[in-house]
């Protein structure tokens, strides 16, 4: 079965950096997009950044220039380097894998990122 496990969250001061990692276990067949979403209390889950198997990336406007998403297919991981963090970045961050033709979504359990102002 497919399992996603995030790590790297924590408490950081504004202006600091964190690196999130997601380990994917199990087989995922076909074209897929890997990436990160986040959800703050009282708000809807939103896209942060995604990357396709071919290297195409997509970022939320609020994180462009500050966050970098990458994937290592050999290690079955997807990472999110977060720099210049702001209080508005505080949220639970979820790893996601989407099978674009099959239509399946897989989610990690989430990791808390808290940015103090």
C-alpha positions as CSV (number, residue, x, y, z in Angstrom):
1,X,0.0,0.0,0.0
2,X,1.1,3.6,-0.6
3,X,2.2,5.5,2.4
4,X,3.5,9.1,2.7
5,X,5.4,10.2,5.8
6,X,6.5,13.9,6.3
7,X,9.3,15.2,8.5
8,X,11.1,18.4,9.1
9,X,8.4,20.6,10.6
10,X,9.0,22.7,13.7
11,X,9.1,26.2,15.2
12,X,11.2,28.8,13.5
13,X,11.5,32.6,13.7
14,X,10.5,34.9,10.9
15,X,13.2,35.1,8.3
16,X,14.4,31.6,9.0
17,X,14.4,28.4,7.0
18,X,13.1,24.9,7.2
19,X,13.4,21.8,4.9
20,X,10.4,19.4,4.7
21,X,10.9,15.9,3.5
22,X,8.3,13.3,2.4
23,X,9.1,9.6,2.0
24,X,6.8,7.6,-0.3
25,X,6.6,3.9,0.1
26,X,4.7,1.5,-2.1
27,X,4.4,1.5,-5.9
28,X,2.8,4.4,-7.8
29,X,2.2,3.6,-11.4
30,X,1.7,6.0,-14.3
31,X,2.2,9.8,-14.5
32,X,2.1,11.6,-11.2
33,X,2.6,14.9,-9.6
34,X,4.2,15.2,-6.1
35,X,4.1,18.2,-3.9
36,X,2.9,20.0,-0.8
37,X,-0.3,21.6,0.4
38,X,-0.9,23.4,3.7
39,X,-3.8,24.2,5.9
40,X,-4.0,26.8,8.6
41,X,-6.7,26.8,11.4
42,X,-10.0,28.0,10.0
43,X,-8.8,28.1,6.4
44,X,-9.1,25.8,3.5
45,X,-6.3,23.6,2.3
46,X,-4.2,25.3,-0.4
47,X,-1.5,24.3,-2.9
48,X,2.0,25.3,-1.9
49,X,4.2,23.7,-4.6
50,X,4.1,20.7,-7.0
51,X,6.5,19.0,-9.3
52,X,5.9,16.5,-12.1
53,X,8.0,13.6,-13.1
54,X,9.3,15.6,-16.0
55,X,10.4,18.5,-13.7
56,X,7.6,21.0,-14.3
57,X,7.0,23.0,-11.1
58,X,4.0,25.0,-9.9
59,X,4.1,27.4,-6.9
60,X,1.5,29.4,-5.1
61,X,2.1,33.1,-5.7
62,X,2.7,33.7,-1.9
63,X,5.7,31.4,-1.9
64,X,7.4,32.1,-5.2
65,X,11.0,33.0,-4.8
66,X,11.1,31.7,-1.3
67,X,10.2,28.0,-1.5
68,X,11.7,25.3,-3.7
69,X,10.1,21.9,-4.4
70,X,12.1,19.0,-5.6
71,X,11.8,15.2,-6.0
72,X,14.2,12.3,-6.1
73,X,12.6,9.4,-7.9
74,X,15.4,7.0,-7.0
75,X,14.9,7.7,-3.3
76,X,11.1,8.1,-3.6
77,X,11.1,11.4,-1.8
78,X,9.8,14.9,-2.4
79,X,11.2,17.9,-0.5
80,X,10.3,21.5,0.2
81,X,13.0,24.0,1.0
82,X,11.4,27.0,2.7
83,X,13.4,30.2,3.1
84,X,12.5,33.7,4.3
85,X,9.6,32.3,6.4
86,X,6.8,34.5,7.5
87,X,4.2,34.3,10.1
88,X,1.6,33.7,7.4
89,X,3.4,30.5,6.5
90,X,2.3,28.9,9.7
91,X,0.2,25.8,8.9
92,X,0.1,22.1,8.8
93,X,1.9,21.0,5.7
94,X,0.8,17.9,3.8
95,X,2.7,15.8,1.3
96,X,0.6,14.8,-1.7
97,X,1.0,12.4,-4.7
98,X,-1.6,12.6,-7.5
99,X,-2.0,10.0,-10.2
100,X,-3.1,12.3,-13.0
101,X,-4.8,9.7,-15.2
102,X,-5.9,7.2,-12.6
103,X,-7.3,10.0,-10.5
104,X,-6.0,8.9,-7.1
105,X,-4.7,11.2,-4.4
106,X,-2.4,10.1,-1.5
107,X,-1.8,12.2,1.5
108,X,0.7,12.2,4.4
109,X,-0.4,12.8,8.0
110,X,0.9,16.4,8.0
111,X,3.7,18.2,9.8
112,X,3.3,21.4,11.7
113,X,5.3,24.5,10.7
114,X,5.0,27.4,13.1
115,X,6.7,30.8,12.3
116,X,7.0,33.2,15.1
117,X,6.9,37.0,14.4
